Amino acid sequence: MGEAAVQGLIARKEPAMLRALAESELRGRRASLREVTTARGFTLTAAQDERIDAGADAATLDGWLRRMVTAASADAVWSSE
């Protein structure tokens, strides 16, 4: 599908396209959170990894990412919840 076709679907607010875009944004946020975790030298537990994938919304993922940047450990990111 070409760029013009995609833009047309977005402009018409096609539900399937909007869902795909939203999920793509969430995948990117999840990947960023994992990258920062790795860059900080932390390892996620299986439970933390599952929590990231559990369908958190963009605002929640952004909050976790902000906390991960300065957290003393990966556990500290979720300890305040």
ROLOVO-203526 format. One record per residue: residue number from 1; residue in three letters; x, y, z of N, C-alpha, C, O, CB in turn. Coordinates in steps of 0.2 Angstrom, whole numbers, plus 5000, padded with zeros to 4 digits. Glycine has a CB too. Layout:
<sites>
SITE_seq_type_n.c1_n.c2_n.c3_ca.c1_ca.c2_ca.c3_c.c1_c.c2_c.c3_o.c1_o.c2_o.c3_cb.c1_cb.c2_cb.c3
SITE_NUM_ALA_X_Y_Z_X_Y_Z_X_Y_Z_X_Y_Z_X_Y_Z;
...
</sites>
This chain:
<sites>
SITE_seq_type_n.c1_n.c2_n.c3_ca.c1_ca.c2_ca.c3_c.c1_c.c2_c.c3_o.c1_o.c2_o.c3_cb.c1_cb.c2_cb.c3
SITE_1_MET_5004_4994_5000_5000_5000_5000_5005_5006_5000_5009_5007_5004_4995_5000_5006;
SITE_2_GLY_5003_5011_4996_5007_5017_4995_5006_5022_5001_5001_5021_5004_5006_5020_4988;
SITE_3_GLU_5010_5027_5001_5010_5032_5006_5003_5036_5005_5000_5037_5010_5016_5037_5006;
SITE_4_ALA_5001_5037_4999_4995_5041_4998_4989_5037_5000_4984_5040_5003_4995_5043_4991;
SITE_5_ALA_4989_5031_4999_4983_5027_5001_4983_5027_5009_4977_5027_5012_4984_5020_4998;
SITE_6_VAL_4989_5026_5012_4989_5026_5019_4986_5032_5022_4982_5032_5027_4996_5024_5022;
SITE_7_GLN_4989_5038_5020_4987_5044_5022_4979_5045_5021_4976_5048_5025_4991_5050_5018;
SITE_8_GLY_4976_5043_5015_4969_5043_5014_4965_5039_5019_4960_5042_5022_4968_5040_5007;
SITE_9_LEU_4968_5033_5021_4964_5030_5026_4964_5033_5033_4960_5033_5037_4967_5023_5027;
SITE_10_ILE_4970_5036_5035_4971_5040_5041_4966_5046_5041_4963_5047_5046_4978_5042_5042;
SITE_11_ALA_4966_5049_5035_4962_5055_5035_4955_5054_5035_4951_5058_5038_4963_5059_5028;
SITE_12_ARG_4953_5048_5033_4946_5046_5033_4944_5043_5040_4938_5041_5041_4944_5041_5028;
SITE_13_LYS_4949_5042_5044_4949_5039_5051_4946_5032_5051_4941_5030_5054_4944_5043_5055;
SITE_14_GLU_4949_5028_5046_4947_5021_5045_4949_5018_5052_4954_5018_5054_4950_5018_5039;
SITE_15_PRO_4944_5014_5055_4945_5011_5062_4951_5006_5062_4955_5006_5066_4939_5008_5064;
SITE_16_ALA_4952_5002_5057_4957_4997_5057_4964_5001_5056_4969_4999_5059_4956_4993_5051;
SITE_17_MET_4964_5006_5052_4970_5010_5052_4972_5013_5058_4978_5014_5060_4970_5015_5046;
SITE_18_LEU_4967_5016_5061_4969_5020_5068_4971_5015_5073_4975_5017_5077_4962_5024_5070;
SITE_19_ARG_4968_5009_5073_4970_5004_5078_4977_5002_5077_4981_5001_5081_4965_4998_5078;
SITE_20_ALA_4979_5001_5070_4985_4999_5068_4991_5004_5070_4996_5002_5073_4986_4997_5061;
SITE_21_LEU_4989_5010_5069_4993_5016_5071_4994_5016_5079_5000_5017_5081_4991_5022_5069;
SITE_22_ALA_4989_5015_5082_4989_5016_5090_4994_5010_5092_4998_5011_5097_4982_5015_5093;
SITE_23_GLU_4993_5004_5090_4997_4998_5092_5004_4999_5090_5008_4997_5094_4994_4992_5089;
SITE_24_SER_5005_5002_5084_5012_5003_5082_5016_5008_5087_5021_5007_5089_5012_5006_5075;
SITE_25_GLU_5012_5013_5089_5015_5018_5094_5016_5014_5100_5021_5016_5104_5010_5024_5095;
SITE_26_LEU_5012_5010_5103_5013_5006_5109_5019_5002_5108_5023_5001_5113_5007_5002_5111;
SITE_27_ARG_5020_4998_5103_5025_4994_5102_5032_4998_5102_5037_4996_5105_5025_4990_5095;
SITE_28_GLY_5032_5004_5099_5038_5008_5100_5039_5011_5107_5045_5011_5109_5037_5015_5095;
SITE_29_ARG_5034_5012_5110_5035_5014_5117_5038_5008_5122_5042_5009_5126_5029_5017_5121;
SITE_30_ARG_5035_5002_5120_5038_4996_5124_5045_4995_5122_5049_4993_5127_5033_4990_5122;
SITE_31_ALA_5047_4996_5116_5054_4995_5114_5058_5000_5117_5064_4998_5119_5054_4995_5106;
SITE_32_SER_5056_5006_5117_5060_5011_5120_5061_5010_5128_5067_5010_5130_5057_5018_5120;
SITE_33_LEU_5056_5008_5131_5057_5006_5138_5062_5000_5139_5066_5000_5144_5050_5004_5141;
SITE_34_ARG_5061_4995_5135_5066_4990_5135_5073_4992_5134_5078_4990_5137_5064_4984_5131;
SITE_35_GLU_5074_4996_5129_5081_4999_5127_5084_5003_5133_5090_5002_5134_5080_5003_5121;
SITE_36_VAL_5080_5007_5136_5083_5011_5141_5085_5006_5147_5090_5007_5150_5078_5016_5143;
SITE_37_THR_5080_5001_5148_5082_4997_5154_5088_4993_5152_5093_4993_5157_5076_4991_5154;
SITE_38_THR_5089_4991_5146_5096_4988_5145_5102_4992_5145_5107_4991_5148_5095_4985_5137;
SITE_39_ALA_5101_4998_5142_5106_5003_5143_5108_5005_5150_5114_5007_5151_5104_5010_5139;
SITE_40_ARG_5103_5005_5154_5105_5006_5161_5108_5000_5165_5110_5001_5171_5098_5008_5165;
SITE_41_GLY_5109_4995_5161_5112_4989_5164_5107_4985_5169_5109_4980_5172_5118_4991_5168;
SITE_42_PHE_5100_4986_5168_5095_4982_5172_5093_4976_5168_5093_4976_5161_5090_4987_5174;
SITE_43_THR_5090_4971_5171_5087_4966_5168_5080_4965_5170_5078_4966_5176_5091_4959_5169;
SITE_44_LEU_5075_4965_5166_5068_4964_5168_5066_4957_5170_5069_4952_5167_5063_4966_5162;
SITE_45_THR_5062_4957_5175_5060_4950_5177_5055_4948_5172_5052_4952_5168_5057_4950_5184;
SITE_46_ALA_5053_4942_5172_5048_4939_5168_5041_4943_5169_5037_4945_5164_5046_4932_5168;
SITE_47_ALA_5040_4944_5175_5033_4948_5177_5033_4955_5175_5028_4957_5172_5033_4948_5185;
SITE_48_GLN_5039_4958_5175_5040_4965_5173_5039_4965_5165_5036_4970_5162_5046_4968_5175;
SITE_49_ASP_5042_4961_5162_5042_4960_5155_5034_4959_5153_5032_4962_5148_5046_4955_5152;
SITE_50_GLU_5031_4955_5156_5024_4953_5155_5020_4959_5156_5015_4961_5152_5021_4947_5159;
SITE_51_ARG_5021_4963_5161_5017_4969_5163_5018_4974_5157_5013_4978_5155_5020_4972_5169;
SITE_52_ILE_5024_4975_5154_5025_4980_5149_5021_4978_5143_5018_4982_5140_5032_4980_5147;
SITE_53_ASP_5020_4971_5142_5016_4969_5136_5009_4968_5137_5005_4967_5133_5019_4962_5134;
SITE_54_ALA_5007_4969_5143_5000_4968_5145_4995_4972_5143_4989_4972_5144_4999_4967_5153;
SITE_55_GLY_4997_4977_5139_4992_4982_5136_4992_4988_5139_4987_4992_5138_4985_4979_5136;
SITE_56_ALA_4997_4990_5142_4997_4997_5145_4996_5002_5140_4998_5001_5134_5004_4998_5149;
SITE_57_ASP_4993_5008_5142_4992_5013_5138_4998_5017_5137_5003_5017_5141_4986_5017_5140;
SITE_58_ALA_4998_5022_5132_5004_5026_5131_5006_5030_5137_5012_5031_5138_5002_5031_5125;
SITE_59_ALA_5001_5033_5140_5003_5037_5146_5007_5033_5151_5011_5036_5154_4997_5041_5149;
SITE_60_THR_5004_5027_5153_5007_5023_5157_5014_5021_5155_5019_5021_5159_5003_5016_5159;
SITE_61_LEU_5015_5019_5149_5022_5017_5146_5026_5023_5147_5032_5022_5148_5021_5014_5139;
SITE_62_ASP_5024_5029_5145_5028_5035_5145_5030_5036_5153_5036_5038_5154_5024_5041_5143;
SITE_63_GLY_5026_5035_5157_5028_5036_5164_5033_5031_5167_5038_5033_5170_5022_5036_5169;
SITE_64_TRP_5032_5025_5165_5037_5020_5166_5044_5022_5163_5049_5021_5166_5035_5013_5164;
SITE_65_LEU_5044_5024_5157_5050_5026_5154_5054_5032_5157_5060_5032_5158_5049_5028_5146;
SITE_66_ARG_5050_5037_5159_5053_5043_5163_5056_5040_5169_5061_5042_5171_5047_5048_5164;
SITE_67_ARG_5052_5036_5173_5055_5033_5179_5061_5029_5178_5066_5029_5182_5050_5029_5183;
SITE_68_MET_5061_5025_5173_5067_5021_5171_5073_5025_5170_5079_5022_5171_5065_5016_5165;
SITE_69_VAL_5073_5030_5167_5079_5034_5166_5083_5036_5172_5089_5036_5172_5077_5041_5162;
SITE_70_THR_5079_5037_5178_5083_5039_5184_5082_5034_5189_5085_5035_5195_5080_5046_5186;
SITE_71_ALA_5079_5028_5188_5078_5023_5194_5085_5020_5196_5089_5019_5192_5073_5018_5191;
SITE_72_ALA_5085_5018_5202_5090_5015_5205_5090_5007_5203_5096_5004_5203_5090_5015_5213;
SITE_73_SER_5085_5005_5201_5084_4998_5198_5078_4997_5194_5073_5002_5195_5084_4993_5204;
SITE_74_ALA_5077_4992_5191_5071_4991_5187_5065_4990_5192_5059_4992_5190_5071_4985_5182;
SITE_75_ASP_5066_4987_5197_5061_4986_5202_5058_4993_5205_5052_4993_5206_5063_4982_5208;
SITE_76_ALA_5062_4998_5205_5060_5004_5208_5055_5008_5203_5051_5012_5206_5066_5009_5209;
SITE_77_VAL_5055_5006_5197_5050_5009_5192_5043_5007_5194_5039_5011_5194_5052_5007_5185;
SITE_78_TRP_5042_5001_5196_5035_4999_5198_5034_4999_5206_5028_4997_5208_5034_4992_5195;
SITE_79_SER_5039_5000_5210_5038_5000_5217_5033_5005_5219_5030_5004_5225_5044_5001_5221;
SITE_80_SER_5032_5011_5216_5028_5016_5218_5020_5015_5216_5016_5019_5218_5030_5023_5215;
SITE_81_GLU_5019_5010_5213_5012_5008_5210_5008_5003_5215_5003_5002_5214_5012_5006_5203;
</sites>
